[in-house]
Structures are given as structure tokens and as C-alpha cells.
Amino acid sequence: MAYDILLQAVLVPIALSPVGYLAGRRFGSRGTLFAFAVLLYSTILLLIAALTANSSATGAYAETYTWFPFTISASNLLGSIGHFGLYVDGISMPFALTIYILCTAVSLYSVPYMKHRIFEQEGVSVETHNASSSGQVQLLEQQTASTERSDKSSNETDKTKEPNLENARTNTRFGLYIALLMLYSAGMVGTVLSTNLIELYFFFEFMLIPSYFLIAEFGYGARGRISLMYLLWTHVGALLMLLGFLAIGTASLQQSFIFLHTPGVPPTDVITAISGSYLPWIVFAIVVGLFVKLAAFGLHIWLPYAHGEAPTPISALLSPAMIGIGGYIIIRMFTIILPSAYHEVNLGIAVWGVVTMFYGGIMALAQDDIKRLLAYSSVSQMGYIIFGIATATELGVGGSVFQFVSHGTGKAILFMVAGLIIVQAGGLRSIKKMGGLSQKLPITAVCAAVGFLAILGFPETNGFQSEWLIFGGGFQLATAPGPYQNYWIILAILAVISTIVTASYCLWTMARVFFGKLPSELNNVHEGSAYMLGPMIFLAILTVVLGVFPGFIDGPLFHTLSSMYSSVLKALPVPIS
């Protein structure tokens, strides 16, 4: 508290984003290392806060601040929104740490990838060839191809040294990317650390702006139209969520807009202060608004386009990190502010989650574009999170939180793998044109295997830990006496069956991309640089470590859930342990 470590963790990337822009303009692609350093610093601060929370009796760490000077905030209007703060406990910690770890890894991965992408946009193509055992590298600039010298033989020895094609224009683009990445990262973490509904909405919208420009400026295909669709869908969802927040804040003046108070002391149920006729509309606005962000079935239209056409480092954040934040907010809203309304909607939410599991998985099986396949896979994986939350049990909700972590590391690896193939194979994204790449990309193939195994929930990966918790929560309801017991039995069984679809597209994609005959067009493909392989290897190791030692997350998580369920959700007609 004395050092405001959470405030630093969120504000330092925001405050230094202009410096990141200048670093990009000055150093080009190497300026991305500045973003890496800043995000690594923020990640370390977050780890310190997490350790502080774990060592406290409440299992939480909080910082509280005033919105305005006392003379202003003392007014009835401005004072009603309360204070804002930043809060870490067993629930927010896995979300925030996963986001910053992924952002830090992506910033390093971005050095070669964004160099490839920006050169591509500026008309400079970088072609990598393995013409000989020495691994020659030949770079051609399309705009000056006609002026190449005829005496190439005299410069043969220079082919192994990459010429610097960066210029003022490309460096400006690097600077823009660095600044937007830092802002986007801080916006996501600020959302999951917020203690005030207005503060939460601010960060929720704040992360939308840089992500929109990242797609619009650096994306593929019809990036202008796709980024606008992404903006409209997610903004409308955010506005629906805001309407629900405003209704709660104005109908419950004794709670104002604060939804997390002192550590270990969550506010009481505010449902008694809300008119019965308004409550269904409030619940509808919040659920639908957040399900747009979660890309639940029917509200997912924007996701395959945005995630498929975004620059791949950003796809590695959009898909695993950003969309799952909607699940975090639902957990907070319906287990702290409106717990009594939880059991009225949880069965319908569970059905929605199971449908999302199957739909996303089946659509993934039908894709040939590797990035769109991974995008639809994310839709399916969000179904798991939705189903776990709907169980309203400690096991199910805890599994959903763990699913955010496992999907985060696994899917980030897979998007990085896709990006490496795009860079090394001249923009190749069609799976049917791949095959046998394990011969040329052995390290990448191993990382991809870890990522796919995590997504399908293979033992000894973090994906297994999350899925058995989610299914355990479903069967806990299925075996508990109640009016909807038969429905929960069916839903729990269907949820387990959906893993067959998940395993199908994971294993089939792995086989088609990395095994079989290597196409002749890919004979010159080779492994990416350490900038690309390093983050992938780190995330692969983390995926296995959290699968073997889940207590790093489970311990604080279930400490928080146990306290919360015993004090807030004890009136729910569902088992809580």
C-alpha cells in the first residue's frame, strides 16, 4: 500500500506509452523491447501484490483512492459513485497475472513478427531461404527491384547479414504499435482489478480503443471493416453492461457503485433494494452485454473476423485474454452483488454454455484458415467458462477461473505457432497446404503439441485441471436433489461429450500441419528467431508446470471462493462445497 504497487502496475504502461512511441520511432522494431521491459516491471509488481495477498489473513490486497479532491467528491452527485480502487484476491489474481504474462511474452514475440507485418504493409517483402547449409538470408525490396545491381556475385558474402530496411515511415509504425500494445495491456489488467462499477466500465471501454486501432492499422484483409464491426459489437455489449451498472448503483444508494469493499468483507446482496419488475431487465442487460465479450453462441459473430484478421500477436491477446474478462465480471456480479438472482438464471446460462461448446468446436473442424480455426476454438472454450460459472458451485466457478489461465497459455502458444508459420512460410495460413512441418520446425511442433493438449484437457497440463473442476461442478448439481436435477444431469453429460469435438479438431489440426508429407513449397522453411521461440517455450513450460502443480492457483482461488460462498451465497439452493 505504501508504494501503491497495483496503481503502478496499471498506470506505468499507460504513462510510458508515449515514450514507447518515441522508442519505436528511434529504434524501430527493437523499440518493442521497451514495451517488454515496462510490462515485465508491471508483471513483477503484480506478483508482489499477489504474494502480499496470499500472506494476509484475508487472502486479499487492496488499494483505495478518491475520484476527485475532497471538496468536489463531497457533493451528493459525485460522492455517490464512491471511491475507486484496485484489488487482488484469489479470483482476480489468476486473471491479472495471466494477462500481464501473456502481454509480456507477446511484446517480445512482436519484434520479428511486426517487422514482417509492417514491411509487408509498406511494400517491403522479406523472403527467407535455406538455399544452402549455411542458411543464407535474402531480402528483397519490391520498390527498388528494378535498380538492383547486376554484380550480385561481388556481394555474395553480404547475404548472410540482414540489411536494415527500416526507415522513418516504418519506425513510426513500430512506435504506434508499441504505444497501443502498452495501453491495451494496462486496460485489460485495470478491468480485472477494479473495485468500482464506474471504474470497471472505464477500463472495459479503455481496452477497446487501442485494440480497435491495432486491428485497423496492422490487421489483414478488410481490416477497416472488420475493426469497425469489432468496435460496434463490443461497444454495444459494454453499453448494455453499463445500463445494468447504472440501475444497480441508482437503486441501491447505500452501496453506491462500489462492488468490492475491504478485503474479505464483500457487500451484502443489493437485490432487496431493486424493484422486482426491474431486476430481470438488469440481469438481462448484464448477461447479454458480457456474453458479447465472451463471444457466446449467437453473440460471437465479430470474433472469427476480428481474431482471424488481427495481427497475430494481438490475436494471441484478443482470444485467450480479453474475451475471458467477461467471465470474470460475471463471477463478481452474480456472486457478490446479485447472488440471490443467480439461481434464477444459472440453468439457462448453462444451456447457453453447452451450445457454445459444441458450436465453436464444430465450426473449428470446418475451417481451413489456421487463425480462424483457432478463433472458433476460442468460442468453444468460452463455452466451458460459461458452463462452469453457471453451476454456481465452488468447483465449477473455480474451474472457470482456471480455464481462463489454461486457455490463455494454450491458445497464446497456438496463435504464436500460427504467426511463426505465417512469417517463415510467406504468409501461409491454409492448413491443406501444410504438412510435415515438424521436420523443419521441431521446436515449434513440440510447443504446438503442448498448446493443443492443454486445450483438449490432457492430464499433466493446466487444461486438465480446469476441465475436471468445471465438470465436477456440473455433476455436483446433477447429483444434488432439486427441481432441475434431471436437466443438470443431461447438461453435465453433454459438456463432457463436447470434449470429443475439442479433441477432434486439436489432434486433426496437429496431424495435418506437422505430420505427413512436406510440400515442396515448404522445403526452405526453418525455425523462427529466439524472439519467437522464447515466448512459446516459456508458455509451454508454464502450461505443464501449472498442470503438475495447480496449487499455485488453486490454493488462493479456493480460499477466496470458500470465504465468498460461505458468507454471500449460503442462501442459494445449490451445493456449495
Sequence and secondary structure as in RCSB ss.txt:
>XXXX:A:sequence
MAYDILLQAVLVPIALSPVGYLAGRRFGSRGTLFAFAVLLYSTILLLIAALTANSSATGAYAETYTWFPFTISAS
NLLGSIGHFGLYVDGISMPFALTIYILCTAVSLYSVPYMKHRIFEQEGVSVETHNASSSGQVQLLEQQTASTERS
DKSSNETDKTKEPNLENARTNTRFGLYIALLMLYSAGMVGTVLSTNLIELYFFFEFMLIPSYFLIAEFGYGARGR
ISLMYLLWTHVGALLMLLGFLAIGTASLQQSFIFLHTPGVPPTDVITAISGSYLPWIVFAIVVGLFVKLAAFGLH
IWLPYAHGEAPTPISALLSPAMIGIGGYIIIRMFTIILPSAYHEVNLGIAVWGVVTMFYGGIMALAQDDIKRLLA
YSSVSQMGYIIFGIATATELGVGGSVFQFVSHGTGKAILFMVAGLIIVQAGGLRSIKKMGGLSQKLPITAVCAAV
GFLAILGFPETNGFQSEWLIFGGGFQLATAPGPYQNYWIILAILAVISTIVTASYCLWTMARVFFGKLPSELNNV
HEGSAYMLGPMIFLAILTVVLGVFPGFIDGPLFHTLSSMYSSVLKALPVPIS
>XXXX:A:secstr
 TT HHHHHHHHHHHTHHHHHHHHHHHGGGGHHHHHHHHHHHHHHHHHHHHHHHHSSSS EEEEE SS HHHHTS
HHHHTT  EEEEE TTHHHHHHHHHHHHHHHHHHHHHHHHHHHHHHTTEEEEE   STT  EEEEEGGGGGG  S
 GGGGGGGGGS      HHHHHHHHHHHHHHHHHHHHHHHHHHB BHHHHHHHHHHTHHHHHHHHHHH  SSHHH
HHHHHHHHHHHHHHHHHHHHHHHHHH TTTTTB   STT      GGGS TTTHHHHHHHHHHHHHHHHT TTS 
THHHHHHHHS HHHHHHIIIIITTHHHHHHHHIIIIISGGGHHHHHHHHHHHHHHHHHHHHHHHHT  BHHHHHH
HHHHHHHHHHHHHHHT SHHHHHHHHHHHHHHHHHHHHHHHHHHHHHHHTTS  BGGG   GGGT HHHHHHHHH
HHHHHHT TTSHHHHHHHHHHHHHHHHHTS STTHHHHHHHHHHHHHHHHHHHHHHHHHHHHHHSS   GGGTT 
    HHHHHHHHHHHHHHHHHHH THHHHHHHHHHHHHHHHHTSTTSSS   
